[in-house]
Amino acid sequence: MKEKTVVSFDAQTFAAYLGEYDFARRAKYTVLTEDGKLKLRGGRSPDKYELLAECETKFFLREKPGEIVFVKDEGGRITEMIIYTNGQEIRLKKL
């Protein structure tokens, strides 16, 4: 497996990703910052995982397989997060 390259972004760029994302009204995922790092908390789990950027809209987690892609609308606002893991595509709308 190819080693992924992590790129860094400033706090202002991170701000666009922050908030809650809804998974078919069954679970909410939260993107937040903690200790200057972008993190993901999924569903009801208290666990938080650092989101590592490959580029401005594509991220991965060291602890779990897969990738996370943020989707922007025509105005540049984040509208959706897509998690690709274990052959599945999980789409979450930003609230």
KOLGULO-822889 format. One record per residue: residue number from 1; residue in three letters; z, y, x of N, C-alpha, C in turn. Coordinates in pm, 1 decimal, always signed. Example, Ala and Ser with C-alpha at 12.3 -4.5 7.8 and 13.67 -1.06 7.14 Angstrom:
2
<site><num>1</num><residuo>Ala</residuo><n_w>+780.0</n_w><n_v>-569.0</n_v><n_u>+1319.0</n_u><ca_w>+780.0</ca_w><ca_v>-450.0</ca_v><ca_u>+1230.0</ca_u><c_w>+780.0</c_w><c_v>-330.0</c_v><c_u>+1320.0</c_u></site>
<site><num>2</num><residuo>Ser</residuo><n_w>+708.0</n_w><n_v>-225.0</n_v><n_u>+1285.0</n_u><ca_w>+714.0</ca_w><ca_v>-106.0</ca_v><ca_u>+1367.0</ca_u><c_w>+787.0</c_w><c_v>+3.0</c_v><c_u>+1290.0</c_u></site>
This chain:
95
<site><num>1</num><residuo>Met</residuo><n_w>+0.0</n_w><n_v>-117.8</n_v><n_u>+83.8</n_u><ca_w>+0.0</ca_w><ca_v>+0.0</ca_v><ca_u>+0.0</ca_u><c_w>+0.0</c_w><c_v>+124.7</c_v><c_u>+88.8</c_u></site>
<site><num>2</num><residuo>Lys</residuo><n_w>-84.3</n_w><n_v>+218.9</n_v><n_u>+54.9</n_u><ca_w>-96.8</ca_w><ca_v>+342.5</ca_v><ca_u>+132.5</ca_u><c_w>+27.1</c_w><c_v>+429.8</c_v><c_u>+115.4</c_u></site>
<site><num>3</num><residuo>Glu</residuo><n_w>+75.5</n_w><n_v>+482.4</n_v><n_u>+226.0</n_u><ca_w>+190.0</ca_w><ca_v>+573.3</ca_v><ca_u>+223.0</ca_u><c_w>+147.9</c_w><c_v>+704.3</c_v><c_u>+156.2</c_u></site>
<site><num>4</num><residuo>Lys</residuo><n_w>+229.7</n_w><n_v>+751.5</n_v><n_u>+64.6</n_u><ca_w>+197.4</ca_w><ca_v>+875.6</ca_v><ca_u>-6.8</ca_u><c_w>+245.7</c_w><c_v>+995.2</c_v><c_u>+73.6</c_u></site>
<site><num>5</num><residuo>Thr</residuo><n_w>+168.1</n_w><n_v>+1101.9</n_v><n_u>+68.3</n_u><ca_w>+203.2</ca_w><ca_v>+1225.7</ca_v><ca_u>+136.1</ca_u><c_w>+270.6</c_w><c_v>+1318.7</c_v><c_u>+36.6</c_u></site>
<site><num>6</num><residuo>Val</residuo><n_w>+384.0</n_w><n_v>+1372.5</n_v><n_u>+75.9</n_u><ca_w>+458.2</ca_w><ca_v>+1464.4</ca_v><ca_u>-10.2</ca_u><c_w>+423.4</c_w><c_v>+1607.3</c_v><c_u>+29.2</c_u></site>
<site><num>7</num><residuo>Val</residuo><n_w>+388.1</n_w><n_v>+1688.0</n_v><n_u>-70.6</n_u><ca_w>+364.7</ca_w><ca_v>+1830.4</ca_v><ca_u>-48.1</ca_u><c_w>+477.5</c_w><c_v>+1908.1</c_v><c_u>-115.6</c_u></site>
<site><num>8</num><residuo>Ser</residuo><n_w>+504.9</n_w><n_v>+2026.8</n_v><n_u>-66.8</n_u><ca_w>+614.6</ca_w><ca_v>+2105.0</ca_v><ca_u>-125.1</ca_u><c_w>+561.1</c_w><c_v>+2225.6</c_v><c_u>-201.2</c_u></site>
<site><num>9</num><residuo>Phe</residuo><n_w>+638.8</n_w><n_v>+2265.0</n_v><n_u>-301.4</n_u><ca_w>+607.1</ca_w><ca_v>+2381.0</ca_v><ca_u>-383.3</ca_u><c_w>+730.7</c_w><c_v>+2467.1</c_v><c_u>-396.1</c_u></site>
<site><num>10</num><residuo>Asp</residuo><n_w>+710.4</n_w><n_v>+2594.6</n_v><n_u>-427.8</n_u><ca_w>+824.0</ca_w><ca_v>+2684.0</ca_v><ca_u>-443.9</ca_u><c_w>+886.6</c_w><c_v>+2670.1</c_v><c_u>-583.6</c_u></site>
<site><num>11</num><residuo>Ala</residuo><n_w>+1002.3</n_w><n_v>+2729.6</n_v><n_u>-600.6</n_u><ca_w>+1076.8</ca_w><ca_v>+2720.1</ca_v><ca_u>-726.4</ca_u><c_w>+998.8</c_w><c_v>+2776.0</c_v><c_u>-844.7</c_u></site>
<site><num>12</num><residuo>Gln</residuo><n_w>+917.6</n_w><n_v>+2876.7</n_v><n_u>-823.0</n_u><ca_w>+838.9</ca_w><ca_v>+2935.1</ca_v><ca_u>-932.2</ca_u><c_w>+738.0</c_w><c_v>+2833.5</c_v><c_u>-986.4</c_u></site>
<site><num>13</num><residuo>Thr</residuo><n_w>+677.3</n_w><n_v>+2755.4</n_v><n_u>-898.3</n_u><ca_w>+584.1</ca_w><ca_v>+2651.1</ca_v><ca_u>-941.6</ca_u><c_w>+659.2</c_w><c_v>+2544.1</c_v><c_u>-1019.3</c_u></site>
<site><num>14</num><residuo>Phe</residuo><n_w>+778.2</n_w><n_v>+2505.9</n_v><n_u>-971.2</n_u><ca_w>+860.1</ca_w><ca_v>+2406.0</ca_v><ca_u>-1041.0</ca_u><c_w>+893.2</c_w><c_v>+2448.3</c_v><c_u>-1183.5</c_u></site>
<site><num>15</num><residuo>Ala</residuo><n_w>+913.5</n_w><n_v>+2577.1</n_v><n_u>-1204.5</n_u><ca_w>+956.4</ca_w><ca_v>+2627.7</ca_v><ca_u>-1334.9</ca_u><c_w>+861.9</c_w><c_v>+2585.9</c_v><c_u>-1447.5</c_u></site>
<site><num>16</num><residuo>Ala</residuo><n_w>+734.3</n_w><n_v>+2574.1</n_v><n_u>-1420.0</n_u><ca_w>+636.6</ca_w><ca_v>+2536.8</ca_v><ca_u>-1522.9</ca_u><c_w>+660.3</c_w><c_v>+2396.2</c_v><c_u>-1576.7</c_u></site>
<site><num>17</num><residuo>Tyr</residuo><n_w>+719.2</n_w><n_v>+2308.7</n_v><n_u>-1496.7</n_u><ca_w>+739.8</ca_w><ca_v>+2169.3</ca_v><ca_u>-1536.6</ca_u><c_w>+871.2</c_w><c_v>+2146.2</c_v><c_u>-1610.9</c_u></site>
<site><num>18</num><residuo>Leu</residuo><n_w>+965.0</n_w><n_v>+2238.7</n_v><n_u>-1596.8</n_u><ca_w>+1099.0</ca_w><ca_v>+2220.5</ca_v><ca_u>-1652.9</ca_u><c_w>+1096.1</c_w><c_v>+2212.2</c_v><c_u>-1804.6</c_u></site>
<site><num>19</num><residuo>Gly</residuo><n_w>+1181.9</n_w><n_v>+2125.9</n_v><n_u>-1858.5</n_u><ca_w>+1195.2</ca_w><ca_v>+2115.1</ca_v><ca_u>-2003.3</ca_u><c_w>+1200.3</c_w><c_v>+1971.4</c_v><c_u>-2049.2</c_u></site>
<site><num>20</num><residuo>Glu</residuo><n_w>+1193.6</n_w><n_v>+1955.8</n_v><n_u>-2182.1</n_u><ca_w>+1198.6</ca_w><ca_v>+1823.3</ca_v><ca_u>-2242.4</ca_u><c_w>+1060.1</c_w><c_v>+1777.8</c_v><c_u>-2283.2</c_u></site>
<site><num>21</num><residuo>Tyr</residuo><n_w>+1040.0</n_w><n_v>+1647.9</n_v><n_u>-2273.4</n_u><ca_w>+913.4</ca_w><ca_v>+1584.0</ca_v><ca_u>-2309.2</ca_u><c_w>+945.0</c_w><c_v>+1471.9</c_v><c_u>-2408.4</c_u></site>
<site><num>22</num><residuo>Asp</residuo><n_w>+870.2</n_w><n_v>+1466.1</n_v><n_u>-2516.3</n_u><ca_w>+896.2</ca_w><ca_v>+1370.5</ca_v><ca_u>-2624.0</ca_u><c_w>+803.5</c_w><c_v>+1250.7</c_v><c_u>-2614.6</c_u></site>
<site><num>23</num><residuo>Phe</residuo><n_w>+863.0</n_w><n_v>+1130.3</n_v><n_u>-2620.1</n_u><ca_w>+786.0</ca_w><ca_v>+1007.0</ca_v><ca_u>-2619.9</ca_u><c_w>+787.3</c_w><c_v>+949.0</c_v><c_u>-2760.9</c_u></site>
<site><num>24</num><residuo>Ala</residuo><n_w>+685.5</n_w><n_v>+982.0</n_v><n_u>-2839.6</n_u><ca_w>+664.8</ca_w><ca_v>+926.7</ca_v><ca_u>-2973.9</ca_u><c_w>+791.9</c_w><c_v>+930.7</c_v><c_u>-3059.5</c_u></site>
<site><num>25</num><residuo>Arg</residuo><n_w>+868.2</n_w><n_v>+1037.2</n_v><n_u>-3044.0</n_u><ca_w>+992.5</ca_w><ca_v>+1057.1</ca_v><ca_u>-3120.4</ca_u><c_w>+1095.3</c_w><c_v>+945.1</c_v><c_u>-3101.0</c_u></site>
<site><num>26</num><residuo>Arg</residuo><n_w>+1074.6</n_w><n_v>+863.1</n_v><n_u>-2997.0</n_u><ca_w>+1169.8</ca_w><ca_v>+756.0</ca_v><ca_u>-2968.4</ca_u><c_w>+1262.1</c_w><c_v>+789.8</c_v><c_u>-2853.0</c_u></site>
<site><num>27</num><residuo>Ala</residuo><n_w>+1216.3</n_w><n_v>+873.8</n_v><n_u>-2764.0</n_u><ca_w>+1297.0</ca_w><ca_v>+909.8</ca_v><ca_u>-2647.2</ca_u><c_w>+1252.0</c_w><c_v>+1044.8</c_v><c_u>-2594.7</c_u></site>
<site><num>28</num><residuo>Lys</residuo><n_w>+1344.9</n_w><n_v>+1114.1</n_v><n_u>-2532.3</n_u><ca_w>+1314.3</ca_w><ca_v>+1240.9</ca_v><ca_u>-2467.5</ca_u><c_w>+1340.7</c_w><c_v>+1225.8</c_v><c_u>-2318.9</c_u></site>
<site><num>29</num><residuo>Tyr</residuo><n_w>+1247.2</n_w><n_v>+1274.9</n_v><n_u>-2242.1</n_u><ca_w>+1261.5</ca_w><ca_v>+1279.4</ca_v><ca_u>-2097.5</ca_u><c_w>+1281.7</c_w><c_v>+1425.1</c_v><c_u>-2059.7</c_u></site>
<site><num>30</num><residuo>Thr</residuo><n_w>+1361.3</n_w><n_v>+1448.9</n_v><n_u>-1956.7</n_u><ca_w>+1390.5</ca_w><ca_v>+1584.9</ca_v><ca_u>-1914.0</ca_u><c_w>+1349.2</c_w><c_v>+1603.9</c_v><c_u>-1768.6</c_u></site>
<site><num>31</num><residuo>Val</residuo><n_w>+1277.8</n_w><n_v>+1712.8</n_v><n_u>-1743.0</n_u><ca_w>+1245.7</ca_w><ca_v>+1753.9</ca_v><ca_u>-1606.3</ca_u><c_w>+1335.8</c_w><c_v>+1872.6</c_v><c_u>-1576.6</c_u></site>
<site><num>32</num><residuo>Leu</residuo><n_w>+1410.4</n_w><n_v>+1864.1</n_v><n_u>-1466.4</n_u><ca_w>+1508.0</ca_w><ca_v>+1967.1</ca_v><ca_u>-1432.1</ca_u><c_w>+1510.9</c_w><c_v>+1987.1</c_v><c_u>-1281.1</c_u></site>
<site><num>33</num><residuo>Thr</residuo><n_w>+1578.9</n_w><n_v>+2089.9</n_v><n_u>-1238.1</n_u><ca_w>+1599.7</ca_w><ca_v>+2108.2</ca_v><ca_u>-1094.7</ca_u><c_w>+1746.7</c_w><c_v>+2086.3</c_v><c_u>-1065.1</c_u></site>
<site><num>34</num><residuo>Glu</residuo><n_w>+1770.0</n_w><n_v>+2027.5</n_v><n_u>-949.8</n_u><ca_w>+1905.9</ca_w><ca_v>+2002.3</ca_v><ca_u>-903.3</ca_u><c_w>+1903.0</c_w><c_v>+2007.1</c_v><c_u>-751.5</c_u></site>
<site><num>35</num><residuo>Asp</residuo><n_w>+1988.1</n_w><n_v>+2087.8</n_v><n_u>-693.3</n_u><ca_w>+1993.0</ca_w><ca_v>+2104.1</ca_v><ca_u>-547.5</ca_u><c_w>+1856.3</c_w><c_v>+2141.6</c_v><c_u>-489.6</c_u></site>
<site><num>36</num><residuo>Gly</residuo><n_w>+1780.8</n_w><n_v>+2224.4</n_v><n_u>-563.7</n_u><ca_w>+1651.0</ca_w><ca_v>+2270.4</ca_v><ca_u>-517.0</ca_u><c_w>+1539.5</c_w><c_v>+2167.4</c_v><c_u>-526.1</c_u></site>
<site><num>37</num><residuo>Lys</residuo><n_w>+1566.0</n_w><n_v>+2056.3</n_v><n_u>-595.0</n_u><ca_w>+1466.7</ca_w><ca_v>+1950.0</ca_v><ca_u>-607.9</ca_u><c_w>+1430.7</c_w><c_v>+1930.6</c_v><c_u>-754.3</c_u></site>
<site><num>38</num><residuo>Leu</residuo><n_w>+1305.0</n_w><n_v>+1895.5</n_v><n_u>-778.0</n_u><ca_w>+1257.6</ca_w><ca_v>+1865.6</ca_v><ca_u>-912.7</ca_u><c_w>+1296.5</c_w><c_v>+1721.7</c_v><c_u>-944.7</c_u></site>
<site><num>39</num><residuo>Lys</residuo><n_w>+1360.8</n_w><n_v>+1701.2</n_v><n_u>-1061.9</n_u><ca_w>+1408.7</ca_w><ca_v>+1567.5</ca_v><ca_u>-1097.5</ca_u><c_w>+1367.9</c_w><c_v>+1530.8</c_v><c_u>-1239.0</c_u></site>
<site><num>40</num><residuo>Leu</residuo><n_w>+1366.4</n_w><n_v>+1399.9</n_v><n_u>-1263.7</n_u><ca_w>+1331.5</ca_w><ca_v>+1344.7</ca_v><ca_u>-1394.3</ca_u><c_w>+1446.7</c_w><c_v>+1258.3</c_v><c_u>-1442.7</c_u></site>
<site><num>41</num><residuo>Arg</residuo><n_w>+1487.4</n_w><n_v>+1282.8</n_v><n_u>-1567.3</n_u><ca_w>+1587.2</ca_w><ca_v>+1198.4</ca_v><ca_u>-1633.7</ca_u><c_w>+1519.8</c_w><c_v>+1141.3</c_v><c_u>-1757.2</c_u></site>
<site><num>42</num><residuo>Gly</residuo><n_w>+1519.8</n_w><n_v>+1009.9</n_v><n_u>-1769.5</n_u><ca_w>+1446.8</ca_w><ca_v>+945.3</ca_v><ca_u>-1878.3</ca_u><c_w>+1534.5</c_w><c_v>+890.8</c_v><c_u>-1987.7</c_u></site>
<site><num>43</num><residuo>Gly</residuo><n_w>+1495.9</n_w><n_v>+920.5</n_v><n_u>-2111.8</n_u><ca_w>+1565.5</ca_w><ca_v>+864.9</ca_v><ca_u>-2227.7</ca_u><c_w>+1713.3</c_w><c_v>+897.6</c_v><c_u>-2227.6</c_u></site>
<site><num>44</num><residuo>Arg</residuo><n_w>+1794.2</n_w><n_v>+798.2</n_v><n_u>-2259.8</n_u><ca_w>+1939.9</ca_w><ca_v>+817.9</ca_v><ca_u>-2268.7</ca_u><c_w>+2010.2</c_w><c_v>+790.3</c_v><c_u>-2137.3</c_u></site>
<site><num>45</num><residuo>Ser</residuo><n_w>+1935.5</n_w><n_v>+751.2</n_v><n_u>-2036.3</n_u><ca_w>+1994.5</ca_w><ca_v>+719.5</ca_v><ca_u>-1907.3</ca_u><c_w>+2046.0</c_w><c_v>+845.8</c_v><c_u>-1838.7</c_u></site>
<site><num>46</num><residuo>Pro</residuo><n_w>+2163.7</n_w><n_v>+838.8</n_v><n_u>-1777.9</n_u><ca_w>+2213.6</ca_w><ca_v>+953.6</ca_v><ca_u>-1702.0</ca_u><c_w>+2149.5</c_w><c_v>+963.5</c_v><c_u>-1563.2</c_u></site>
<site><num>47</num><residuo>Asp</residuo><n_w>+2075.8</n_w><n_v>+859.3</n_v><n_u>-1522.1</n_u><ca_w>+2014.7</ca_w><ca_v>+856.9</ca_v><ca_u>-1389.6</ca_u><c_w>+1905.1</c_w><c_v>+961.8</c_v><c_u>-1377.9</c_u></site>
<site><num>48</num><residuo>Lys</residuo><n_w>+1900.6</n_w><n_v>+1025.6</n_v><n_u>-1261.0</n_u><ca_w>+1797.2</ca_w><ca_v>+1125.5</ca_v><ca_u>-1231.8</ca_u><c_w>+1724.9</c_w><c_v>+1082.5</c_v><c_u>-1106.5</c_u></site>
<site><num>49</num><residuo>Tyr</residuo><n_w>+1592.6</n_w><n_v>+1099.9</n_v><n_u>-1108.2</n_u><ca_w>+1510.0</ca_w><ca_v>+1060.7</ca_v><ca_u>-995.1</ca_u><c_w>+1431.2</c_w><c_v>+1181.4</c_v><c_u>-946.3</c_u></site>
<site><num>50</num><residuo>Glu</residuo><n_w>+1424.4</n_w><n_v>+1197.5</n_v><n_u>-814.1</n_u><ca_w>+1349.5</ca_w><ca_v>+1309.6</ca_v><ca_u>-758.7</ca_u><c_w>+1199.8</c_w><c_v>+1288.2</c_v><c_u>-778.2</c_u></site>
<site><num>51</num><residuo>Leu</residuo><n_w>+1133.4</n_w><n_v>+1391.7</n_v><n_u>-829.6</n_u><ca_w>+987.6</ca_w><ca_v>+1390.6</ca_v><ca_u>-844.0</ca_u><c_w>+928.4</c_w><c_v>+1443.6</c_v><c_u>-714.4</c_u></site>
<site><num>52</num><residuo>Leu</residuo><n_w>+849.1</n_w><n_v>+1361.7</n_v><n_u>-647.7</n_u><ca_w>+786.4</ca_w><ca_v>+1398.6</ca_v><ca_u>-521.4</ca_u><c_w>+639.7</c_w><c_v>+1429.2</c_v><c_u>-547.5</c_u></site>
<site><num>53</num><residuo>Ala</residuo><n_w>+595.1</n_w><n_v>+1544.9</n_v><n_u>-504.8</n_u><ca_w>+459.3</ca_w><ca_v>+1591.0</ca_v><ca_u>-535.3</ca_u><c_w>+357.4</c_w><c_v>+1540.0</c_v><c_u>-434.1</c_u></site>
<site><num>54</num><residuo>Glu</residuo><n_w>+246.7</n_w><n_v>+1486.8</n_v><n_u>-487.8</n_u><ca_w>+129.6</ca_w><ca_v>+1454.0</ca_v><ca_u>-405.2</ca_u><c_w>+32.7</c_w><c_v>+1572.1</c_v><c_u>-407.1</c_u></site>
<site><num>55</num><residuo>Cys</residuo><n_w>+30.3</n_w><n_v>+1641.5</n_v><n_u>-520.1</n_u><ca_w>-46.8</ca_w><ca_v>+1764.4</ca_v><ca_u>-536.7</ca_u><c_w>+21.6</c_w><c_v>+1841.7</c_v><c_u>-649.9</c_u></site>
<site><num>56</num><residuo>Glu</residuo><n_w>-36.8</n_w><n_v>+1949.7</n_v><n_u>-693.6</n_u><ca_w>+29.8</ca_w><ca_v>+2036.7</ca_v><ca_u>-791.1</ca_u><c_w>+64.3</c_w><c_v>+1968.4</c_v><c_u>-923.6</c_u></site>
<site><num>57</num><residuo>Thr</residuo><n_w>-12.7</n_w><n_v>+1870.4</n_v><n_u>-965.8</n_u><ca_w>+12.7</ca_w><ca_v>+1807.7</ca_v><ca_u>-1096.1</ca_u><c_w>+40.8</c_w><c_v>+1657.9</c_v><c_u>-1088.9</c_u></site>
<site><num>58</num><residuo>Lys</residuo><n_w>+41.0</n_w><n_v>+1598.3</n_v><n_u>-970.4</n_u><ca_w>+59.6</ca_w><ca_v>+1453.9</ca_v><ca_u>-956.3</ca_u><c_w>+183.7</c_w><c_v>+1424.8</c_v><c_u>-872.0</c_u></site>
<site><num>59</num><residuo>Phe</residuo><n_w>+275.4</n_w><n_v>+1344.7</n_v><n_u>-928.5</n_u><ca_w>+403.2</ca_w><ca_v>+1317.0</ca_v><ca_u>-865.5</ca_u><c_w>+430.5</c_w><c_v>+1166.8</c_v><c_u>-862.8</c_u></site>
<site><num>60</num><residuo>Phe</residuo><n_w>+530.5</n_w><n_v>+1129.3</n_v><n_u>-783.5</n_u><ca_w>+576.0</ca_w><ca_v>+990.5</ca_v><ca_u>-782.0</ca_u><c_w>+726.0</c_w><c_v>+988.3</c_v><c_u>-755.8</c_u></site>
<site><num>61</num><residuo>Leu</residuo><n_w>+786.0</n_w><n_v>+872.1</n_v><n_u>-776.2</n_u><ca_w>+928.1</ca_w><ca_v>+850.3</ca_v><ca_u>-750.5</ca_u><c_w>+938.9</c_w><c_v>+748.7</c_v><c_u>-637.5</c_u></site>
<site><num>62</num><residuo>Arg</residuo><n_w>+1031.6</n_w><n_v>+767.8</n_v><n_u>-546.1</n_u><ca_w>+1051.6</ca_w><ca_v>+667.4</ca_v><ca_u>-440.4</ca_u><c_w>+1113.0</c_w><c_v>+540.1</c_v><c_u>-498.2</c_u></site>
<site><num>63</num><residuo>Glu</residuo><n_w>+1196.3</n_w><n_v>+554.4</n_v><n_u>-599.5</n_u><ca_w>+1274.3</ca_w><ca_v>+442.0</ca_v><ca_u>-651.6</ca_u><c_w>+1197.4</c_w><c_v>+351.7</c_v><c_u>-747.6</c_u></site>
<site><num>64</num><residuo>Lys</residuo><n_w>+1087.6</n_w><n_v>+399.7</n_v><n_u>-803.9</n_u><ca_w>+1015.6</ca_w><ca_v>+323.7</ca_v><ca_u>-905.8</ca_u><c_w>+866.1</c_w><c_v>+329.1</c_v><c_u>-880.7</c_u></site>
<site><num>65</num><residuo>Pro</residuo><n_w>+793.8</n_w><n_v>+222.8</n_v><n_u>-919.7</n_u><ca_w>+648.7</ca_w><ca_v>+224.0</ca_v><ca_u>-901.0</ca_u><c_w>+579.2</c_w><c_v>+314.4</c_v><c_u>-1002.5</c_u></site>
<site><num>66</num><residuo>Gly</residuo><n_w>+460.4</n_w><n_v>+358.7</n_v><n_u>-968.6</n_u><ca_w>+381.3</ca_w><ca_v>+437.3</ca_v><ca_u>-1062.7</ca_u><c_w>+364.1</c_w><c_v>+580.9</c_v><c_u>-1019.4</c_u></site>
<site><num>67</num><residuo>Glu</residuo><n_w>+304.6</n_w><n_v>+658.3</n_v><n_u>-1110.6</n_u><ca_w>+284.6</ca_w><ca_v>+800.3</ca_v><ca_u>-1084.9</ca_u><c_w>+301.7</c_w><c_v>+878.9</c_v><c_u>-1213.2</c_u></site>
<site><num>68</num><residuo>Ile</residuo><n_w>+326.4</n_w><n_v>+1006.8</n_v><n_u>-1195.8</n_u><ca_w>+347.6</ca_w><ca_v>+1097.8</ca_v><ca_u>-1308.3</ca_u><c_w>+249.2</c_w><c_v>+1212.1</c_v><c_u>-1292.6</c_u></site>
<site><num>69</num><residuo>Val</residuo><n_w>+175.3</n_w><n_v>+1238.5</n_v><n_u>-1398.3</n_u><ca_w>+76.1</ca_w><ca_v>+1345.2</ca_v><ca_u>-1397.4</ca_u><c_w>+110.9</c_w><c_v>+1445.8</c_v><c_u>-1505.7</c_u></site>
<site><num>70</num><residuo>Phe</residuo><n_w>+113.0</n_w><n_v>+1572.8</n_v><n_u>-1469.7</n_u><ca_w>+135.6</ca_w><ca_v>+1679.4</ca_v><ca_u>-1567.1</ca_u><c_w>+0.3</c_w><c_v>+1735.9</c_v><c_u>-1607.6</c_u></site>
<site><num>71</num><residuo>Val</residuo><n_w>-17.2</n_w><n_v>+1755.7</n_v><n_u>-1738.5</n_u><ca_w>-144.0</ca_w><ca_v>+1803.3</ca_v><ca_u>-1794.1</ca_u><c_w>-127.9</c_w><c_v>+1949.6</c_v><c_u>-1833.9</c_u></site>
<site><num>72</num><residuo>Lys</residuo><n_w>-225.9</n_w><n_v>+2031.6</n_v><n_u>-1795.0</n_u><ca_w>-224.5</ca_w><ca_v>+2173.9</ca_v><ca_u>-1830.4</ca_u><c_w>-328.6</c_w><c_v>+2201.9</c_v><c_u>-1937.6</c_u></site>
<site><num>73</num><residuo>Asp</residuo><n_w>-299.2</n_w><n_v>+2303.2</n_v><n_u>-2021.1</n_u><ca_w>-399.2</ca_w><ca_v>+2347.3</ca_v><ca_u>-2117.8</ca_u><c_w>-490.7</c_w><c_v>+2450.5</c_v><c_u>-2051.2</c_u></site>
<site><num>74</num><residuo>Glu</residuo><n_w>-582.2</n_w><n_v>+2506.6</n_v><n_u>-2128.8</n_u><ca_w>-677.9</ca_w><ca_v>+2603.1</ca_v><ca_u>-2073.7</ca_u><c_w>-611.2</c_w><c_v>+2727.5</c_v><c_u>-2017.0</c_u></site>
<site><num>75</num><residuo>Gly</residuo><n_w>-492.5</n_w><n_v>+2759.2</n_v><n_u>-2069.5</n_u><ca_w>-419.4</ca_w><ca_v>+2876.1</ca_v><ca_u>-2020.5</ca_u><c_w>-332.2</c_w><c_v>+2846.8</c_v><c_u>-1899.9</c_u></site>
<site><num>76</num><residuo>Gly</residuo><n_w>-331.1</n_w><n_v>+2721.0</n_v><n_u>-1852.8</n_u><ca_w>-252.8</ca_w><ca_v>+2685.4</ca_v><ca_u>-1735.9</ca_u><c_w>-110.5</c_w><c_v>+2641.4</c_v><c_u>-1765.3</c_u></site>
<site><num>77</num><residuo>Arg</residuo><n_w>-74.7</n_w><n_v>+2629.7</n_v><n_u>-1893.8</n_u><ca_w>+60.3</ca_w><ca_v>+2585.4</ca_v><ca_u>-1930.7</ca_u><c_w>+66.5</c_w><c_v>+2432.3</c_v><c_u>-1935.1</c_u></site>
<site><num>78</num><residuo>Ile</residuo><n_w>+179.6</n_w><n_v>+2378.9</n_v><n_u>-1891.7</n_u><ca_w>+200.8</ca_w><ca_v>+2233.7</ca_v><ca_u>-1897.9</ca_u><c_w>+223.3</c_w><c_v>+2194.6</c_v><c_u>-2043.5</c_u></site>
<site><num>79</num><residuo>Thr</residuo><n_w>+145.7</n_w><n_v>+2098.3</n_v><n_u>-2091.8</n_u><ca_w>+155.8</ca_w><ca_v>+2054.8</ca_v><ca_u>-2231.7</ca_u><c_w>+196.9</c_w><c_v>+1909.4</c_v><c_u>-2245.8</c_u></site>
<site><num>80</num><residuo>Glu</residuo><n_w>+183.1</n_w><n_v>+1834.4</n_v><n_u>-2137.1</n_u><ca_w>+205.7</ca_w><ca_v>+1690.4</ca_v><ca_u>-2147.7</ca_u><c_w>+238.2</c_w><c_v>+1632.7</c_v><c_u>-2010.2</c_u></site>
<site><num>81</num><residuo>Met</residuo><n_w>+313.7</n_w><n_v>+1522.5</n_v><n_u>-2013.2</n_u><ca_w>+342.1</ca_w><ca_v>+1445.3</ca_v><ca_u>-1892.8</ca_u><c_w>+295.0</c_w><c_v>+1303.2</c_v><c_u>-1921.0</c_u></site>
<site><num>82</num><residuo>Ile</residuo><n_w>+220.8</n_w><n_v>+1245.5</n_v><n_u>-1827.4</n_u><ca_w>+174.3</ca_w><ca_v>+1107.4</ca_v><ca_u>-1843.3</ca_u><c_w>+236.0</c_w><c_v>+1025.4</c_v><c_u>-1730.6</c_u></site>
<site><num>83</num><residuo>Ile</residuo><n_w>+301.6</n_w><n_v>+916.1</n_v><n_u>-1768.9</n_u><ca_w>+361.0</ca_w><ca_v>+824.8</ca_v><ca_u>-1671.5</ca_u><c_w>+273.6</c_w><c_v>+700.3</c_v><c_u>-1665.9</c_u></site>
<site><num>84</num><residuo>Tyr</residuo><n_w>+224.9</n_w><n_v>+668.6</n_v><n_u>-1547.4</n_u><ca_w>+145.9</ca_w><ca_v>+547.2</ca_v><ca_u>-1525.5</ca_u><c_w>+234.2</c_w><c_v>+449.1</c_v><c_u>-1448.9</c_u></site>
<site><num>85</num><residuo>Thr</residuo><n_w>+270.5</n_w><n_v>+337.6</n_v><n_u>-1512.8</n_u><ca_w>+356.2</ca_w><ca_v>+240.0</ca_v><ca_u>-1447.9</ca_u><c_w>+332.2</c_w><c_v>+101.0</c_v><c_u>-1505.0</c_u></site>
<site><num>86</num><residuo>Asn</residuo><n_w>+332.1</n_w><n_v>+2.4</n_v><n_u>-1420.0</n_u><ca_w>+315.1</ca_w><ca_v>-137.6</ca_v><ca_u>-1460.8</ca_u><c_w>+197.6</c_w><c_v>-157.8</c_v><c_u>-1555.3</c_u></site>
<site><num>87</num><residuo>Gly</residuo><n_w>+86.0</n_w><n_v>-92.4</n_v><n_u>-1526.6</n_u><ca_w>-33.6</ca_w><ca_v>-108.2</ca_v><ca_u>-1608.1</ca_u><c_w>-29.7</c_w><c_v>-34.8</c_v><c_u>-1741.2</c_u></site>
<site><num>88</num><residuo>Gln</residuo><n_w>+72.0</n_w><n_v>+45.7</n_v><n_u>-1763.9</n_u><ca_w>+84.8</ca_w><ca_v>+120.9</ca_v><ca_u>-1888.5</ca_u><c_w>+63.9</c_w><c_v>+268.8</c_v><c_u>-1865.6</c_u></site>
<site><num>89</num><residuo>Glu</residuo><n_w>+20.0</n_w><n_v>+335.8</n_v><n_u>-1972.0</n_u><ca_w>+6.4</ca_w><ca_v>+480.9</ca_v><ca_u>-1973.2</ca_u><c_w>+98.8</c_w><c_v>+531.9</c_v><c_u>-2082.8</c_u></site>
<site><num>90</num><residuo>Ile</residuo><n_w>+201.3</n_w><n_v>+606.3</n_v><n_u>-2042.9</n_u><ca_w>+299.4</ca_w><ca_v>+659.9</ca_v><ca_u>-2138.4</ca_u><c_w>+280.6</c_w><c_v>+809.9</c_v><c_u>-2145.5</c_u></site>
<site><num>91</num><residuo>Arg</residuo><n_w>+242.3</n_w><n_v>+858.4</n_v><n_u>-2263.7</n_u><ca_w>+214.7</ca_w><ca_v>+1000.9</ca_v><ca_u>-2283.0</ca_u><c_w>+333.8</c_w><c_v>+1066.7</c_v><c_u>-2351.8</c_u></site>
<site><num>92</num><residuo>Leu</residuo><n_w>+378.4</n_w><n_v>+1178.1</n_v><n_u>-2295.1</n_u><ca_w>+492.0</ca_w><ca_v>+1251.5</ca_v><ca_u>-2348.8</ca_u><c_w>+450.4</c_w><c_v>+1397.5</c_v><c_u>-2368.2</c_u></site>
<site><num>93</num><residuo>Lys</residuo><n_w>+467.3</n_w><n_v>+1449.3</n_v><n_u>-2486.6</n_u><ca_w>+434.6</ca_w><ca_v>+1588.8</ca_v><ca_u>-2517.0</ca_u><c_w>+549.7</c_w><c_v>+1679.0</c_v><c_u>-2475.8</c_u></site>
<site><num>94</num><residuo>Lys</residuo><n_w>+517.2</n_w><n_v>+1791.3</n_v><n_u>-2413.2</n_u><ca_w>+621.4</ca_w><ca_v>+1888.5</ca_v><ca_u>-2376.7</ca_u><c_w>+668.1</c_w><c_v>+1959.1</c_v><c_u>-2503.0</c_u></site>
<site><num>95</num><residuo>Leu</residuo><n_w>+799.1</n_w><n_v>+1969.5</n_v><n_u>-2516.8</n_u><ca_w>+857.8</ca_w><ca_v>+2036.4</ca_v><ca_u>-2634.9</ca_u><c_w>+878.7</c_w><c_v>+2184.0</c_v><c_u>-2607.0</c_u></site>
